[in-house]
Amino acid sequence: MIREWNSAPGWRSARRASLRAAAPSRSVRRTQTQPRVMLLSASVMLLLQAFAASAHPQCLDFQPPFKPQWHLEFCGQYEQFGCCDQGTDNTIAERYWNIIELLEAAGQDLCEDLLKEVMCQECSPYAAHLYDAEDPHTPVRELPGLCFGYCSEFHGKCRHVLKYLTGSRVLLDTSERDVSTFCSMIDLPDQDYCYPNVLSSPDLNSNLGQVLEDPRGCLQVCLTEVANGLRNPVLMLHSGDDTHRMFIAEQMGFVWVYLRDGSRLEQPFLDLSGEVLTTPWLGDERGFLGMAFHPKYRDNGRFFIYYSIQVHSKVEKIRISEMKVSASDMNMADPYSERVILEIDEPAANHNGGQLLFGRDGYLYIFTGDGGKAGDPFGKFGNSQNKSALLGKVLRVDVDRRTPAGRRYEIPPDNPFLDDPTARPEVFAFGVRNMWRCSVDRGDPVSRYGRGRIFCGDVGQNRYEEIDIIVKGGNYGWRAKEGFECYDIKLCHNSSLNDIPPIFAYSHHIGKSVTGGYVYRGCESPNLNGLYIFGDFMSGRIMALEEDKHSGTWRERRICMGDTITCSFPGLINHYHKYIISFAEDEAGELYFLATSYPSAMSPSGTVFKFVDPSRRAPPGKCKQKPLPVKVRGKKFPFSPKEVTLLKTDEKPTRPPPRHFKLTTKPPATRGQLIPAPTTGGATTGAAQPRSKAPKVEEKKKKKASKPWNRDKLRNKKLKNPPRKTDPMKKSFKEPLRMDTGGVRATNQAVTRSSNSTKGPKTQTIHSKGNKKKKAKTSQRNNKEKTDAVAPQEKNTEKMKKNKPAQEKIQKTRGTL
């Protein structure tokens, strides 16, 4: 009869005591293998070190190990780090005592220690390797891999219990005939992973449970794909209403709702594409740039948006507005509820800022750029150092207090420059260039250390990118300084500058456009707690900063993708798109980033990735959330991942490196409503198509001649029915705006297509329905094209005749040689 092992009779307690007493002798026996390991040659040790770089712990459920929340009574050797929680530990113990009860007293005394050790290997942090379960598509073996010497001892003392551990007739029959063959069958090819060698290997047990590092000291992480097919996703945020929905905004003005199960709602939460100013030009910094939900959104339904507009006389502005959710649909904004609270003129097309967030104080923080161009050339000191200008600032306003007639917000009573008659009262901090992505630190889950700090990434000019922590009244140096160095010599040596240096800055050898991130405070990857994780848009590099709480300094820790073995868990990938647009945090504190392979507001090449630590997870059940139900009125599109884990080898890559794009700083001022919002279709809207492979260098000339059409040749031609391009990243420019977003087509109106010429914008108008031409003109045009086609052939023939004597002379010379 099966009983709970911890409620067994008194003899079981005595038996457990004897097992604990016998444990030291077993550990002494294991150490007998250590001298053999120490005699390995130097070359083998190098191989072991190389292997250790890719070795990783893994459980039988194909996930990383963890530290149990509670004490393990039976397999206690793995209670600091392993693959068993209290429930699994009790299950193993129950099976163990059921087997022990079936044995005679002599068999119990002989086998009980070894049996416990073997059965507890399910709790080992390397259980997946011991049971040959790294591949989820292959069956898990019933017995763990035992080293040959240990297997021989186990066979001699516990052969009679094998029938309770495995149902394999082959193993059972072999165990009765030949111990050598039996142990060879359950041994592992890699002797480091077989038990008990796995306990004595220094490479497998050093820093166990910490974030894996490659030989360069780079922290290895993995990713999961969360969403794809997005057109320059500029932000992702949650509403803080316990529904755990995610709102993803595209640069062109759409905001989509993603549910906790990964599905996307058919209708957008918000559609401002008719108002937002943006273009398909690569690197256009204008568009829908920021959004923040009110801290009490669950009760009042208020949220705030930040976007670029163009008014009469081609004046460009940034607009900050308040809106409300629809009273009848929690997944749609009320399009008639917009209330403009602030508009600021933008003298140039770049450096538009774009961050909105609410601080722990409940006030709304607005982050503006310095106005654009280069070097902040506006006025004697520039906009950033001019406290009477709203550009190049961190603004703080109160959007909750009732305002007098004509005022759209109030000024917090503790704003730092209220007594300065030359300063705008909204200014909270100044001296910023173009802060792209800021975040509020949630604080340590236990101690709350760091709670409320605001981190920002400030994009540099020519030399440095920087990370800042925003404080009240702070001057962050621009344009006097860039990073830690002087930019404007006169301003830099001004005694009244009193600037706050960044906590970290890096040169343009590493990256040229910082993307601010978050301090990780989630539950699922405890090793990442306290790391400020950010990236660079241009280089695609992901970095982390680790704080020294005693000195207040920050140390850089580079983050890289794990290799194929490290990220072998189901659903994980080890690569991402190069252009990192933004970072995000969900309602539970887990960390994401948004990236694209083609940084155009019209290209559906954007993907959302989630960080996963492959070396350690939280205990099962600790991170469970209970989201509130979401009432869905329309259709839902299930998520379909596109990315897979890449096999990393030392060979040269078969695919060319990612293309580099020249980013324009002043694209044409065209409205952003060129592509309508996707509303129908069966697949996920904006699903990215497989990227077409670029031709090899030696084949470029041949393939260029065979292309169905060439943009340069067709620059001044009007095509009636241009052939389709296969590259989905350029599809928005080549066809009459047919996006792979559920079968939606734009109207048959003319579409303006911009070229990437460095001399300035050039456009070409393509009509899907051209006017009919007269037969005479058509015939004349066709005859001319035939003449043009024959002319090059005649020229080539004459040229060959002229070169014929020289060619014959060369052939004679070669024959002589």
DATAGI-V930542 format. One record per backbone hydrogen bond with DSSP energy under -0.5 kcal/mol. CO is the residue of the C=O (numbers start at 0). NH is the residue of the N-H. If there is no record, write none. Layout:
co=CO nh=NH
co=CO nh=NH
//
This chain:
co=3 nh=6
co=4 nh=7
co=8 nh=11
co=8 nh=12
co=9 nh=13
co=10 nh=14
co=11 nh=15
co=12 nh=16
co=13 nh=17
co=14 nh=18
co=15 nh=19
co=16 nh=20
co=17 nh=21
co=18 nh=22
co=19 nh=23
co=21 nh=25
co=22 nh=26
co=23 nh=27
co=24 nh=28
co=25 nh=29
co=26 nh=30
co=28 nh=31
co=29 nh=32
co=30 nh=33
co=30 nh=34
co=32 nh=36
co=33 nh=37
co=34 nh=38
co=35 nh=38
co=36 nh=39
co=40 nh=44
co=41 nh=45
co=42 nh=46
co=43 nh=47
co=44 nh=48
co=45 nh=49
co=46 nh=50
co=47 nh=51
co=48 nh=52
co=49 nh=53
co=50 nh=53
co=50 nh=54
co=57 nh=127
co=58 nh=61
co=62 nh=58
co=64 nh=616
co=65 nh=67
co=65 nh=81
co=70 nh=72
co=73 nh=75
co=74 nh=77
co=75 nh=78
co=81 nh=65
co=84 nh=88
co=85 nh=89
co=86 nh=90
co=87 nh=91
co=88 nh=92
co=89 nh=93
co=90 nh=94
co=91 nh=95
co=92 nh=96
co=93 nh=97
co=94 nh=98
co=95 nh=99
co=96 nh=100
co=97 nh=101
co=98 nh=101
co=99 nh=102
co=103 nh=107
co=104 nh=108
co=105 nh=109
co=106 nh=110
co=107 nh=111
co=110 nh=114
co=111 nh=115
co=112 nh=116
co=113 nh=117
co=114 nh=118
co=115 nh=119
co=117 nh=120
co=118 nh=121
co=119 nh=122
co=120 nh=123
co=122 nh=82
co=123 nh=126
co=124 nh=57
co=125 nh=128
co=125 nh=129
co=126 nh=130
co=127 nh=132
co=128 nh=131
co=129 nh=144
co=130 nh=140
co=133 nh=135
co=134 nh=137
co=143 nh=145
co=144 nh=194
co=146 nh=150
co=147 nh=151
co=148 nh=152
co=149 nh=153
co=150 nh=154
co=151 nh=155
co=152 nh=156
co=153 nh=157
co=154 nh=158
co=157 nh=160
co=157 nh=161
co=158 nh=161
co=160 nh=163
co=160 nh=164
co=161 nh=164
co=161 nh=165
co=166 nh=168
co=167 nh=171
co=168 nh=172
co=169 nh=173
co=170 nh=174
co=171 nh=175
co=172 nh=176
co=173 nh=177
co=177 nh=181
co=178 nh=182
co=179 nh=183
co=180 nh=184
co=181 nh=185
co=182 nh=186
co=185 nh=145
co=188 nh=190
co=189 nh=192
co=189 nh=193
co=193 nh=197
co=194 nh=146
co=195 nh=198
co=195 nh=199
co=196 nh=199
co=196 nh=200
co=199 nh=201
co=200 nh=204
co=201 nh=205
co=204 nh=207
co=206 nh=209
co=211 nh=219
co=213 nh=216
co=217 nh=213
co=218 nh=220
co=218 nh=559
co=220 nh=561
co=221 nh=611
co=222 nh=572
co=223 nh=609
co=226 nh=607
co=229 nh=231
co=229 nh=605
co=230 nh=250
co=231 nh=233
co=231 nh=250
co=234 nh=248
co=236 nh=246
co=241 nh=627
co=245 nh=247
co=245 nh=257
co=246 nh=236
co=246 nh=248
co=247 nh=255
co=248 nh=233
co=248 nh=234
co=249 nh=252
co=250 nh=287
co=252 nh=271
co=253 nh=249
co=254 nh=268
co=254 nh=269
co=255 nh=247
co=255 nh=257
co=256 nh=264
co=257 nh=245
co=258 nh=261
co=262 nh=258
co=263 nh=636
co=268 nh=332
co=269 nh=254
co=271 nh=274
co=271 nh=275
co=275 nh=277
co=275 nh=671
co=278 nh=600
co=280 nh=283
co=281 nh=663
co=286 nh=288
co=286 nh=307
co=289 nh=305
co=291 nh=303
co=293 nh=296
co=295 nh=298
co=295 nh=299
co=296 nh=300
co=300 nh=324
co=301 nh=293
co=302 nh=322
co=303 nh=291
co=304 nh=320
co=305 nh=288
co=305 nh=289
co=306 nh=318
co=307 nh=276
co=308 nh=316
co=310 nh=313
co=310 nh=314
co=311 nh=314
co=313 nh=315
co=314 nh=310
co=315 nh=345
co=316 nh=308
co=317 nh=343
co=318 nh=306
co=318 nh=320
co=319 nh=340
co=319 nh=341
co=320 nh=304
co=321 nh=338
co=322 nh=302
co=323 nh=333
co=328 nh=325
co=328 nh=331
co=331 nh=325
co=332 nh=334
co=333 nh=336
co=338 nh=321
co=341 nh=319
co=343 nh=317
co=344 nh=346
co=350 nh=370
co=354 nh=366
co=356 nh=364
co=358 nh=361
co=362 nh=358
co=363 nh=396
co=364 nh=356
co=365 nh=367
co=365 nh=394
co=366 nh=353
co=366 nh=354
co=368 nh=391
co=370 nh=347
co=376 nh=378
co=377 nh=381
co=380 nh=384
co=382 nh=385
co=383 nh=430
co=384 nh=386
co=385 nh=388
co=386 nh=423
co=389 nh=392
co=391 nh=430
co=391 nh=431
co=392 nh=367
co=392 nh=394
co=393 nh=427
co=393 nh=428
co=394 nh=365
co=396 nh=363
co=396 nh=398
co=397 nh=409
co=403 nh=406
co=409 nh=397
co=409 nh=411
co=411 nh=414
co=414 nh=417
co=416 nh=419
co=418 nh=420
co=419 nh=422
co=423 nh=426
co=425 nh=395
co=426 nh=416
co=427 nh=472
co=428 nh=393
co=429 nh=475
co=430 nh=477
co=432 nh=369
co=433 nh=458
co=434 nh=436
co=435 nh=515
co=436 nh=456
co=438 nh=454
co=440 nh=451
co=443 nh=447
co=447 nh=450
co=448 nh=443
co=449 nh=452
co=452 nh=440
co=452 nh=454
co=453 nh=469
co=454 nh=438
co=455 nh=457
co=455 nh=467
co=456 nh=435
co=456 nh=458
co=457 nh=465
co=462 nh=507
co=464 nh=505
co=465 nh=457
co=466 nh=502
co=466 nh=503
co=467 nh=455
co=467 nh=469
co=469 nh=453
co=470 nh=473
co=473 nh=429
co=473 nh=475
co=474 nh=499
co=476 nh=479
co=476 nh=480
co=478 nh=487
co=479 nh=486
co=479 nh=487
co=481 nh=484
co=484 nh=481
co=486 nh=488
co=487 nh=491
co=488 nh=492
co=490 nh=493
co=493 nh=496
co=498 nh=500
co=503 nh=466
co=505 nh=464
co=506 nh=509
co=506 nh=510
co=512 nh=536
co=513 nh=515
co=514 nh=534
co=517 nh=519
co=517 nh=532
co=519 nh=529
co=523 nh=617
co=524 nh=527
co=525 nh=528
co=527 nh=530
co=530 nh=519
co=530 nh=532
co=531 nh=544
co=532 nh=517
co=533 nh=542
co=534 nh=514
co=535 nh=539
co=535 nh=579
co=540 nh=535
co=541 nh=558
co=542 nh=533
co=543 nh=556
co=544 nh=531
co=545 nh=554
co=546 nh=548
co=547 nh=551
co=547 nh=552
co=552 nh=547
co=554 nh=545
co=556 nh=543
co=557 nh=218
co=558 nh=541
co=559 nh=220
co=562 nh=566
co=564 nh=567
co=568 nh=571
co=572 nh=222
co=577 nh=579
co=578 nh=580
co=578 nh=595
co=581 nh=593
co=583 nh=591
co=585 nh=588
co=588 nh=520
co=589 nh=585
co=590 nh=610
co=591 nh=583
co=592 nh=608
co=593 nh=580
co=593 nh=581
co=594 nh=606
co=595 nh=578
co=597 nh=599
co=598 nh=282
co=599 nh=602
co=601 nh=603
co=602 nh=231
co=602 nh=604
co=604 nh=596
co=605 nh=229
co=606 nh=594
co=607 nh=225
co=607 nh=226
co=608 nh=592
co=609 nh=223
co=611 nh=221
co=611 nh=613
co=618 nh=621
co=620 nh=623
co=628 nh=630
co=629 nh=631
co=630 nh=632
co=634 nh=265
co=635 nh=637
co=636 nh=263
co=645 nh=647
co=646 nh=648
co=660 nh=662
co=667 nh=669
co=669 nh=277
co=673 nh=675
co=683 nh=686
co=695 nh=698
co=695 nh=699
co=696 nh=699
co=698 nh=702
co=699 nh=703
co=700 nh=704
co=701 nh=705
co=703 nh=706
co=709 nh=713
co=711 nh=714
co=713 nh=716
co=716 nh=718
co=725 nh=727
co=726 nh=729
co=727 nh=730
co=729 nh=732
co=729 nh=733
co=730 nh=734
co=734 nh=736
co=735 nh=745
co=736 nh=738
co=736 nh=745
co=738 nh=740
co=739 nh=686
co=743 nh=738
co=750 nh=765
co=751 nh=753
co=752 nh=763
co=756 nh=759
co=761 nh=754
co=763 nh=752
co=763 nh=765
co=765 nh=750
co=773 nh=777
co=774 nh=778
co=775 nh=779
co=776 nh=780
co=777 nh=781
co=778 nh=782
co=779 nh=783
co=780 nh=784
co=781 nh=785
co=782 nh=786
co=783 nh=787
co=784 nh=788
co=785 nh=789
co=786 nh=790
co=787 nh=791
co=788 nh=792
co=789 nh=793
co=790 nh=794
co=791 nh=795
co=792 nh=796
co=793 nh=797
co=794 nh=798
co=795 nh=799
co=796 nh=800
co=797 nh=801
co=798 nh=802
co=799 nh=803
co=800 nh=803
co=802 nh=806
co=803 nh=807
co=804 nh=808
co=805 nh=809
co=806 nh=810
co=807 nh=811
co=808 nh=812
co=809 nh=813
co=810 nh=814
co=811 nh=815
co=812 nh=816
//
